[in-house]
Amino acid sequence: MTKPINYFHLHMISDATGETLIAAGRAAAAQYAHARAIEHVYPLIRTEKQIKRVLEGIDAEPGIVLYTIVDQRLAAMIDDTCAAIGVPCVSVLEPVLTLFQSYLGAPAGRRVGAQHVLNAEYFQRIDALNFTMEHDDGQLPPDIEEADVILIGISRTSKTPTSIYLANRGIKTINVPIVIGVPIPDVLVKSERPLIVGLVASAERISQVRQHRVLGAALSFDADHYLDRANIIEELTYARQICHRHNWPMIDVSRRSIEETAAAVLALRSQGR
């Protein structure tokens, strides 16, 4: 008998964008196969008035409360109110700050949104995003050595979303499609600086993803050829042969999320591949 899904309210309160909190909350919720979180996200909460409004919402729909509020006075308001209404709450950041303080021997500066300052790293990410968007789907720059990473693969191997994710980490990324009968650009083969990585997947996975694309394709689109398993296997074999020929590493994205694929690329980069 199938176990029913249990839905629960998950309140996430942040004094910044909430990205850290959302990632932590979803990572924890994903460990419970038969539970689904109804997310309530409250970003940029920095005043008592805002906190009170949020707490009213929590009282109306009780559930788990996670927060990243560096102002200890506002954090205390959340703790006290949650205790009074009987809902569990935890500061996601506080245990980490305590650990840092213990090791470094100095208290945290407790600056709101400190990770989002407009520093050199921020502008590097913006530059990488612009570069990546300009060189999507085989649009090679005049100087290919500007790129940090080049992703190659057949259609529907997550090249573009992985490229954008890497760019958001400050990695200038180009993606180049592999098509049977279309030779790999000579400039790509001769490049020295960029890490070139082939993205592959199982024929079954490629077929599933392509079916979703076909649903919104133009009437002139040759869906039968695009979805044919034999053709997909031939494309994948061709892609693997290219990577083997040039000693380019490959990553199988069949069961990987975009984040996991990007992490694998970064691991190869750190190894100097």
Secondary structure, 3 states (H helix, E strand, C coil): CCCCCEEEEEEEEECCCCHHHHHHHHHHHCCCCCEEEEEEEECCCCCHHHHHHHHHHHHHCCCEEEEECCCHHHHHHHHHHHHHHCCCEEECCHHHHHHHHHHHCCCCCCCCCHHHCCCHHHHHHHHHHHHHHHCCCCCCCCCHHHCCEEEEECCCCCHHHHHHHHHCCCCCEEEEECCCCCCCCHHHHHCCCCEEEEEECCHHHHHHHHHHHHHCCCCCCCHHHHHCHHHHHHHHHHHHHHHHHHCCCEEECCCCCHHHHHHHHHHHHHCCC
